[in-house]
Amino acid sequence: MMDAYYGVPLLLIWLQLAGIAAFTGPKVGSWALGRSCGVLLLVMTAFLVEHHVGLGSLKGLWVVGAILSSYYLWRKWPELKGKGFINSEAIFGVALAYGLLWKFCFPSIYPSAERVTDLYFIGTYFPGTTLPPLDHWFPPHKFDFYYALQHYGAALVGRMFGISPGLTYNLCFVMLMALPLTLAWDIVGRFLKVRGPKILLVAALALGGTGASDFTHLIYSPSPSTMMQGKGDVYNGRMWGSARLIGQYNNLGNIEFARMFFPKDRPGDPTVRELPLETFGYMYFVGDYHPPIGGFFLLLLAIGLIMRLEMRPADAKPAVTLAQKAFLILTVPAAIATNTWVYPLQTALVVSWLGWRYWRSRKENHPLTVSSWPVLIASGFAGFVFLYPFLAGIGTHGISTPLKMVDYHSPLIPFIALWWPLLVLLSLALFVKDVRRHALFFALVFGLLLLLTEFVYIDDITVGRYERSNTALKWGSWIWTGGLVAVGAPLLADKRRWVRWIAGGAIAGTLVYAVDVFNFFTLVDQRFIGDVSAEGVYTQDIPVRDMFRYIKEAPYGIILENQYTDFYSDGGVYGAFSAKPIVMGWPKHLITWRGRSDEIELRKQQVRGFYTGELPKPNDWLRDQNVRYIIWNPHDAERPEVWLRYSEELKRDYSWREFGRLDSTRPVGIWTLRN
């Protein structure tokens, strides 16, 4: 029954996306591009509007969208069914099904990677107030320090359908991951009509790893006792080893092959750096609704638009061409609000193509005409106008992250092992004349950007072996994804068999990772399978389940939750799953985003002092923080003497609601501010 409940919102979302694709597709030259361009334009428009006036909950607005989409599809159906629309929607359906499989089997949002923080970002936009909204992890400050356009888009969906933050998170993850896959299929389809090579490339994108996937089994061999202790550690290890060969997985080597080619790092070696590379397919394993997937979406949207412009037919409508150029330019400002890390790369891609096209226009009858420039300029200007309120806030509160020169470069053999499939594709594109028209530009751009990562990095707060980690992760993953699709597609369509076989072999080499994916699916935890609302990992105990339900249904207000460590703890999950603010989120993350401040340190000590019973005048402090709910969960119940004290001190202002007991002296429950 619950499976049907979870499926209905996804089907309704799909219906409205189909309406967007049908309406916008003819205006930009393809159904896949129309779907993606329409989503981008709608989200950016709403983002602009809500920076001036909050639109509230929007609950029930999906009815209007469903009616309009159904009517438009019905009216246009005779025209749509003969122009590949059904096939396009079928491909999108397969992409949705693949993502849903991952979230159906691994739905939980727990304190790992950025799952909980992404849920908090989404929940911050749920109230529908004028933006920037209240920072749900640090009230009364505003949430104006982070690039969260895709989280805002997810919150729009949750608000329209009236669904929980956890369900919103998982369904929007499935949708946002499906959009780049359909764009990739559309791009490959410009070159190939044969399904085999198309499936190969899109499969490499969806469930392929890095070049290191071919070596993870040759570096570390688990002993029988290790396998008995837990297959999860082995299978997980191989999957993250594909992404984290340099500086992490190489240190597990216990085979002669590893000792020869991937030696362990020397303890204290100042030259060692951890340089991860997360592919698009790896995002399914990580499960985070994090900005890199929005960056992949904008990247493949830009590549798809460039391919359409490069390969436009002679009878292409001028209006379609201008719309394609307009949306191409729009991806640049959108990247700032979606994944600021790759904004310089997105800019380099788009600006390089404009220069490339202008240079080639003298030789070909395919120019950037004079009439194009006003559209290009207007699109860029409009994009920045749409985002100006957001940019004004993040520009004031963002932390300085200047560019710096690299001190220590990647080790040669591990670098080649990690990147070899893309290096093969780039090399082929540089020297094979038949594909130069469509692949040379992308090979030059992605090749030069890859080279740039070995000489320049963004200087964030990480130091030592992690000094280049974020830059390598964000930039490298973007370069890998773009290069795989943009260079791989024309190479697979080359007239010569040897070129197709070499390119196909390099792409197929990434699919060794699929073996690890299959093994990972054998580790499904049956307790949580199908719980796409993502709460099951916390609500196995009845008292906690009832507390979750109570706080979700309670009126909006600030929650006090304990912070057991500086990061990656259960502190904050009640607020995150109910889309309500808490007095303070994870301290270390707040420092990362906002910079070090005495206020963060003081509030951390106050929160912990309250739960240990060491905070003087707790009633006055609670009033100063505008606390409406106080969570006293099973962890907190381990201090019965503190609860006993507060049961007397707080009863004037707060009423106690008990949900269970660990034993006769350790109650679990929530204090609620009296009206």
C-alpha positions in Angstrom: 0.0 0.0 0.0 2.8 2.4 0.9 4.6 1.6 -2.3 1.5 2.8 -4.2 1.5 6.0 -2.1 5.2 6.7 -3.0 4.6 5.9 -6.7 1.7 8.3 -7.2 3.7 11.5 -6.7 6.4 10.2 -9.0 3.9 9.4 -11.7 2.3 12.8 -11.3 5.6 14.5 -11.5 6.4 12.5 -14.7 3.0 13.6 -16.2 3.9 17.2 -15.7 7.4 16.8 -17.0 5.9 15.1 -20.1 3.7 18.2 -20.6 6.8 20.4 -20.3 8.7 18.3 -22.8 5.8 18.4 -25.2 5.4 22.1 -25.0 9.1 23.2 -24.9 10.6 20.4 -27.1 9.7 21.8 -30.5 11.0 25.2 -29.4 14.5 23.9 -28.6 14.9 21.0 -31.1 14.4 17.9 -29.0 12.1 16.4 -26.4 14.9 15.7 -24.0 16.2 19.3 -24.3 12.7 20.6 -24.0 12.1 18.7 -20.7 15.4 20.0 -19.2 15.1 23.5 -20.5 11.6 23.8 -19.2 12.5 22.6 -15.7 15.4 25.0 -15.5 13.4 28.0 -16.6 10.5 27.2 -14.2 12.8 26.7 -11.2 14.8 29.9 -11.9 11.6 31.9 -12.4 10.1 30.7 -9.2 13.5 31.4 -7.5 13.4 35.0 -8.7 9.7 35.5 -7.7 10.2 34.1 -4.2 13.1 36.4 -3.5 10.5 39.2 -3.7 7.4 37.5 -2.3 7.0 34.1 -0.7 4.4 31.9 -2.3 3.6 29.8 0.8 3.0 26.1 0.8 1.7 25.7 -2.8 0.0 22.5 -1.7 -2.5 21.3 -4.3 -0.9 23.3 -7.2 0.0 19.9 -8.7 -3.7 19.6 -9.6 -3.4 22.6 -11.9 -0.2 21.3 -13.4 -1.6 17.8 -14.0 -4.8 19.2 -15.7 -2.8 21.6 -18.0 -0.3 18.8 -18.9 -3.1 16.3 -19.6 -5.0 18.7 -21.7 -2.0 19.7 -23.7 -0.8 16.2 -24.3 -4.4 15.1 -25.3 -4.7 18.0 -27.7 -1.3 17.5 -29.3 -1.3 13.7 -29.2 -1.8 13.1 -32.9 1.2 15.3 -33.6 3.4 14.0 -30.8 3.0 10.2 -31.3 4.6 10.4 -34.8 7.6 12.4 -33.8 9.5 10.3 -31.4 7.8 11.7 -28.2 6.8 8.2 -27.0 10.3 6.9 -27.4 11.7 9.9 -25.6 9.3 9.4 -22.7 10.1 5.7 -22.6 13.8 6.4 -22.3 13.0 8.9 -19.5 10.9 6.2 -17.8 13.8 3.7 -17.9 16.1 6.4 -16.3 13.5 7.0 -13.6 13.1 3.3 -13.0 16.9 2.8 -12.6 17.1 5.7 -10.0 14.0 4.4 -8.2 15.5 1.0 -7.9 18.5 2.5 -6.0 16.2 4.5 -3.8 13.8 1.7 -3.2 16.6 -0.6 -2.1 18.7 2.0 -0.3 16.3 4.8 0.8 17.7 5.8 4.2 19.0 9.3 4.9 21.5 8.9 7.6 24.6 10.9 8.9 26.9 9.9 6.1 28.5 12.1 3.3 26.0 14.9 2.8 22.6 13.2 3.0 21.4 14.9 6.2 22.8 18.3 5.2 21.0 18.1 1.8 17.8 17.2 3.5 18.2 20.2 5.8 18.8 22.4 2.7 15.6 21.2 1.1 13.6 21.7 4.3 14.9 25.2 4.7 12.9 26.2 1.6 9.7 24.3 2.6 8.0 27.1 4.6 7.6 29.2 1.4 8.7 32.5 2.9 10.4 35.3 1.1 13.9 34.3 0.2 16.5 34.0 1.6 14.8 31.9 4.1 15.5 31.3 7.8 18.6 29.1 8.2 17.2 26.0 9.8 20.5 25.1 11.3 21.4 28.5 12.7 18.4 30.8 13.4 17.8 33.7 13.3 20.4 34.0 10.6 19.4 33.7 6.9 20.2 30.9 4.6 22.2 33.0 2.1 25.7 31.4 2.1 25.3 28.3 0.0 24.5 27.4 -3.7 21.2 25.6 -3.4 19.1 26.1 -6.5 18.5 22.4 -6.9 17.4 22.1 -3.3 15.0 24.9 -3.8 13.6 23.1 -6.9 13.1 20.0 -4.8 11.3 22.0 -2.1 9.0 23.3 -4.8 8.0 19.8 -5.6 7.5 18.9 -2.0 5.4 22.0 -1.4 3.2 21.4 -4.5 2.5 17.8 -3.6 2.4 18.2 0.2 4.8 15.3 0.7 7.4 14.9 3.5 10.9 16.2 3.2 12.4 12.7 3.1 10.1 11.5 0.3 10.8 14.8 -1.6 14.5 14.2 -1.2 14.4 10.7 -2.7 11.9 11.3 -5.5 13.7 14.5 -6.6 17.0 12.6 -6.6 15.5 10.0 -8.9 14.2 12.8 -11.2 17.3 14.9 -11.3 19.5 11.9 -12.0 17.2 10.9 -14.9 17.4 14.2 -16.7 21.1 13.9 -17.5 20.7 10.3 -18.6 18.0 11.3 -21.2 20.2 14.2 -22.3 23.1 11.8 -22.8 20.8 9.4 -24.9 19.7 12.4 -27.0 23.3 13.5 -27.6 24.4 10.0 -28.6 21.4 9.7 -30.8 22.7 12.7 -32.9 25.5 10.4 -34.1 24.2 6.8 -33.7 21.0 5.1 -34.8 22.3 1.6 -33.8 21.2 0.9 -30.2 24.1 -1.2 -29.1 26.7 1.6 -29.0 24.1 4.1 -27.6 23.3 1.7 -24.7 27.1 1.2 -24.1 27.8 4.9 -23.6 24.7 5.6 -21.5 25.3 2.5 -19.4 28.9 3.6 -18.8 27.5 6.9 -17.6 24.8 5.3 -15.4 26.6 2.4 -13.8 30.2 2.8 -14.9 33.1 3.7 -12.7 36.5 5.2 -13.4 39.6 3.6 -14.9 40.5 2.5 -11.3 37.6 0.1 -11.4 39.8 -2.3 -13.4 42.4 -2.3 -10.7 40.5 -2.4 -7.4 40.3 -6.2 -7.5 44.1 -6.3 -8.2 45.1 -4.1 -5.3 43.3 -5.7 -2.4 42.3 -9.3 -1.8 40.2 -9.9 1.2 41.0 -12.9 3.4 38.4 -15.6 4.1 38.1 -14.2 7.7 37.5 -10.7 6.3 34.8 -12.0 4.1 33.2 -13.7 7.0 33.3 -10.5 9.1 31.3 -8.6 6.5 30.9 -8.5 2.7 29.7 -5.0 3.0 33.1 -3.7 3.9 34.7 -5.4 0.9 32.0 -4.5 -1.7 31.7 -0.9 -0.3 35.5 -0.7 -0.4 35.7 -1.6 -4.1 33.1 0.9 -5.0 34.7 3.8 -3.1 38.1 2.5 -4.2 37.1 3.2 -7.8 36.6 6.9 -6.8 39.3 7.2 -4.2 42.3 5.3 -5.6 44.8 8.1 -5.1 45.6 8.7 -1.4 43.2 6.1 0.1 42.5 2.8 -1.6 46.1 2.4 -2.7 47.0 2.1 1.0 45.0 -1.1 1.3 47.2 -2.9 -1.2 48.1 -6.5 -0.1 48.9 -8.1 -3.5 52.2 -8.1 -5.3 50.7 -6.1 -8.1 49.8 -3.3 -5.7 53.2 -3.2 -4.2 54.7 -2.8 -7.7 52.4 -0.2 -9.1 50.4 1.3 -6.3 52.7 1.5 -3.3 51.3 2.6 0.1 51.9 6.2 1.1 54.8 6.8 3.4 53.5 8.0 6.9 53.9 11.8 7.2 54.9 12.2 3.5 54.0 15.9 2.8 53.6 15.3 -0.9 50.6 12.9 -0.5 47.2 14.2 -1.6 43.8 12.5 -1.6 42.5 13.1 -5.1 39.0 11.5 -5.5 37.0 11.3 -8.8 33.3 10.5 -8.5 31.6 9.5 -11.7 27.9 10.2 -12.4 27.2 6.5 -11.8 28.9 6.7 -8.4 26.3 9.3 -7.3 23.7 6.5 -7.1 25.9 4.7 -4.6 26.5 7.8 -2.6 22.8 8.7 -2.7 23.3 12.4 -1.8 21.0 15.0 -3.4 24.1 17.2 -3.6 25.1 20.0 -6.0 27.4 17.8 -8.2 24.4 16.1 -9.7 22.9 19.5 -10.6 26.2 20.4 -12.1 26.1 17.3 -14.2 22.6 18.3 -15.4 23.8 21.7 -16.5 26.9 20.2 -18.1 25.0 17.7 -20.3 22.3 20.3 -21.1 25.1 22.6 -22.4 26.7 19.8 -24.4 23.3 18.7 -25.8 22.6 22.3 -26.9 26.0 22.7 -28.5 25.6 19.4 -30.4 22.3 20.6 -31.7 23.8 23.9 -32.8 26.8 22.3 -34.4 24.6 19.7 -36.3 21.6 21.7 -37.1 19.9 20.9 -40.4 19.9 23.4 -43.2 16.1 24.0 -42.8 16.4 24.7 -39.0 14.0 27.3 -37.8 15.8 30.5 -36.7 13.6 30.7 -33.6 14.7 27.2 -32.5 18.4 28.1 -33.0 18.0 31.3 -31.0 16.3 29.5 -28.2 19.0 26.9 -28.1 21.7 29.6 -27.8 19.7 31.4 -25.2 19.4 28.4 -23.0 23.1 27.5 -23.5 24.0 30.9 -22.1 21.5 30.5 -19.3 23.4 27.4 -18.0 26.3 29.7 -17.0 24.6 31.8 -14.3 22.5 28.8 -13.3 25.8 27.0 -12.5 26.6 29.7 -9.8 23.4 28.9 -7.9 23.5 25.2 -8.5 27.2 24.2 -8.0 29.5 27.2 -7.7 32.5 24.9 -7.8 32.1 24.2 -11.5 30.9 27.6 -12.5 34.3 28.5 -13.9 34.3 25.3 -15.9 30.8 25.8 -17.2 31.8 29.3 -18.3 35.0 28.0 -20.0 32.9 25.4 -21.9 30.3 27.9 -23.2 32.7 30.8 -23.9 35.1 28.5 -25.6 32.4 27.2 -27.9 31.3 30.8 -28.8 34.9 31.5 -29.7 35.2 28.2 -31.6 32.0 28.8 -33.6 33.0 32.4 -34.4 36.4 31.3 -35.7 34.9 28.5 -37.8 32.1 30.7 -39.2 34.6 32.2 -41.6 35.1 28.8 -43.3 31.6 27.5 -43.1 28.1 28.7 -43.9 27.2 28.2 -40.3 28.0 31.5 -38.6 27.1 33.1 -35.3 25.1 35.8 -37.2 24.9 39.4 -36.1 21.3 38.7 -34.9 22.5 36.0 -32.5 24.6 38.4 -30.4 21.7 40.4 -28.9 20.1 37.1 -27.9 23.3 35.8 -26.4 23.9 39.0 -24.4 20.2 39.3 -23.4 20.2 35.7 -22.2 23.3 36.1 -20.0 22.0 39.4 -18.6 18.6 37.8 -17.9 20.2 34.9 -16.1 22.1 37.1 -13.8 19.1 39.3 -13.2 17.1 36.2 -12.3 19.8 35.3 -9.7 20.7 38.8 -8.6 18.9 38.6 -5.2 20.7 35.3 -4.5 24.0 36.5 -5.7 23.8 39.6 -3.5 23.4 37.4 -0.4 26.0 34.8 -1.2 28.5 37.5 -2.3 28.2 39.1 1.1 28.4 36.0 3.2 30.4 33.6 1.1 33.9 32.5 2.3 36.8 33.6 0.2 38.3 30.7 -1.8 41.1 32.0 -4.1 42.9 30.0 -6.8 46.4 28.7 -5.9 49.1 27.0 -7.7 49.5 23.2 -7.1 52.5 22.3 -4.9 52.5 18.5 -5.4 51.2 16.9 -8.6 49.3 13.6 -8.9 51.5 10.5 -8.9 51.9 9.4 -12.5 50.9 5.7 -12.5 47.8 6.1 -10.2 46.7 9.1 -12.3 46.9 7.1 -15.5 45.1 4.2 -13.9 42.3 6.5 -12.7 41.9 8.4 -15.9 43.0 6.0 -18.7 39.5 5.6 -20.4 39.1 9.3 -20.9 42.7 9.8 -21.9 42.2 7.2 -24.7 39.1 9.0 -25.9 40.8 12.4 -25.8 43.8 11.1 -27.7 41.7 9.5 -30.4 39.7 12.7 -30.9 42.9 14.7 -31.4 44.3 12.5 -34.1 41.3 11.0 -35.9 40.4 13.4 -38.7 37.0 12.0 -39.4 35.5 13.2 -36.1 37.3 16.5 -35.7 34.3 18.6 -36.6 32.3 17.3 -33.6 34.9 15.9 -31.2 38.0 18.0 -31.5 36.5 21.0 -29.7 35.4 19.0 -26.7 38.6 17.0 -26.6 40.6 20.3 -26.5 38.3 21.8 -23.8 38.1 18.8 -21.5 41.8 17.9 -22.1 43.0 21.4 -21.3 40.8 21.6 -18.2 42.1 18.3 -17.0 45.6 19.6 -17.4 44.6 22.7 -15.6 43.6 20.7 -12.5 47.3 19.6 -12.1 48.4 23.2 -11.9 45.6 25.2 -10.2 43.2 24.4 -7.4 40.7 26.3 -5.2 42.1 27.0 -1.8 39.3 26.1 0.7 39.7 25.4 4.4 41.2 21.9 3.8 44.9 21.5 4.4 47.6 18.8 4.2 46.7 15.6 2.3 43.2 17.0 1.7 44.5 20.3 0.2 43.3 19.6 -3.3 40.6 17.0 -2.5 37.6 19.2 -3.1 38.9 20.7 -6.3 39.9 17.3 -7.7 36.5 15.9 -6.7 34.3 18.7 -8.1 36.4 19.6 -11.2 37.6 16.1 -12.1 34.1 14.5 -11.9 32.7 17.2 -14.1 35.5 16.8 -16.7 35.1 13.0 -16.7 31.4 13.1 -17.3 31.5 15.7 -20.0 34.4 14.2 -21.8 32.9 10.7 -21.7 29.7 11.8 -23.4 30.8 14.6 -25.7 33.9 12.9 -27.0 32.7 9.3 -26.8 29.6 9.8 -28.8 31.2 10.9 -32.1 34.0 8.4 -31.7 31.6 5.5 -31.5 30.1 6.8 -34.8 33.3 6.9 -36.7 33.4 5.2 -40.1 36.5 3.1 -39.3 36.1 0.0 -37.2 39.4 0.3 -35.4 38.4 3.7 -34.0 35.0 2.5 -32.9 36.6 -0.6 -31.2 39.2 1.4 -29.4 36.7 4.0 -28.2 34.2 1.2 -27.3 36.9 -0.7 -25.4 37.8 2.4 -23.3 34.2 3.0 -22.5 33.5 -0.6 -21.7 36.5 -0.7 -19.4 34.5 1.5 -16.9 31.8 -1.1 -16.7 33.9 -3.4 -14.6 32.4 -1.3 -11.9 29.0 -2.8 -12.7 30.2 -6.1 -11.1 30.7 -4.2 -7.8 27.2 -2.6 -8.2 25.6 -6.0 -8.6 27.5 -7.2 -5.5 26.4 -4.2 -3.6 22.8 -4.9 -4.3 23.1 -8.2 -2.4 23.6 -6.1 0.8 20.1 -4.6 0.8 18.8 -4.2 4.4 15.4 -5.7 4.3 14.3 -3.6 7.2 14.3 -0.4 5.2 13.7 -1.6 1.6 10.8 0.3 0.1 10.7 3.0 2.8 11.3 5.9 0.3 10.3 8.4 3.0 13.8 7.6 4.3 12.9 7.7 8.0 13.1 3.9 8.7 16.7 4.0 9.8 15.5 6.1 12.8 12.0 4.9 13.5 12.5 1.2 14.3 11.8 2.0 17.9 8.1 2.9 18.5 8.8 5.9 20.8 11.1 7.5 18.2 8.6 6.8 15.4 5.9 8.5 17.4 8.1 11.4 18.2 8.9 11.8 14.5 5.2 11.9 13.6 4.4 14.3 16.4 7.1 16.8 15.5 6.2 16.6 11.7 2.6 17.4 12.4 3.2 20.1 15.1 3.1 23.8 14.2 6.2 25.5 12.8 8.8 26.4 15.5 12.4 26.1 16.6 13.5 22.7 17.9 16.3 22.1 20.4 18.2 18.9 19.6 21.4 17.7 21.2 24.7 17.9 19.3 26.7 14.8 20.3 29.7 15.5 18.1 30.8 18.4 15.9 29.5 16.6 12.8 27.9 13.4 11.4 25.6 12.6 14.3 21.9 12.1 14.8 21.7 15.7 16.1 19.3 17.6 13.8 17.3 14.7 12.2 14.0 15.7 13.9 14.3 19.2 12.4 15.5 17.9 9.0 12.7 15.4 8.6 10.0 17.8 9.7 11.3 20.9 7.8 11.6 22.9 11.0 14.5 24.9 12.3 16.7 23.7 15.2 18.8 25.9 17.5 22.0 24.6 16.0 23.1 22.1 13.4 26.4 20.3 13.1 29.0 22.8 14.4 31.8 21.8 12.0 29.7 22.2 9.0 28.5 25.6 10.1 32.1 26.7 10.5 32.9 25.3 7.0 30.0 27.3 5.4 30.1 30.5 7.5 33.7 30.6 8.7 34.9 30.5 12.3 32.9 32.7 14.8 32.5 33.0 18.5 28.8 32.8 18.1 29.0 29.2 16.7 31.3 28.1 19.5 29.2 29.7 22.2 26.0 28.2 20.9 27.6 24.8 20.7 28.6 25.0 24.3 25.2 26.2 25.4 23.4 23.3 23.6 25.7 20.7 25.1 25.5 22.5 28.5 21.7 22.2 28.4 21.7 18.5 27.8 24.4 17.8 30.5 22.5 20.0 33.0 25.4 22.5 33.3 23.7 25.5 31.5 22.8 28.2 34.1 19.2 29.6 33.9 18.0 27.2 31.1 14.5 28.8 31.0 16.0 32.2 30.1 18.3 30.7 27.5 15.4 28.8 25.9 13.3 32.0 25.8 16.2 33.9 24.2 16.5 31.2 21.5 12.7 31.1 20.8 12.7 27.3 21.4 9.2 25.8 20.9 10.2 22.1 21.1 12.8 20.3 23.2 13.7 16.8 22.0 14.6 14.3 24.7 15.4 11.1 22.8 16.9 7.8 23.9 20.4 9.2 23.8 19.4 12.1 26.1 17.5 9.8 28.4 20.8 8.3 29.5 20.9 11.3 32.0 17.8 10.7 34.1 19.0 13.2 36.8 19.0 16.0 34.2 15.5 15.1 33.1 14.3 15.0 36.7 15.7 18.5 37.3 14.1 19.9 34.1 10.8 18.3 34.8 10.5 20.8 37.7 12.3 23.8 36.2 10.7 23.8 32.8 7.1 23.0 33.7 6.1 26.6 34.0 6.8 27.3 30.3 6.8 23.8 28.8 4.5 20.8 28.9 6.0 17.4 28.8 4.7 14.7 26.4 6.1 11.3 27.1 6.4 8.7 24.2 8.1 5.9 26.1 10.7 4.9 28.6 14.0 3.0 28.5 13.2 2.0 32.1 11.3 3.4 35.0 13.7 6.3 35.5 14.6 7.2 31.9 11.6 8.7 30.0 11.7 9.7 26.3 9.6 12.5 24.9 9.3 16.1 23.9 8.8 19.3 25.8 6.4 21.8 24.0 6.1 25.5 24.7 2.8 26.3 26.4 0.6 28.7 24.5 
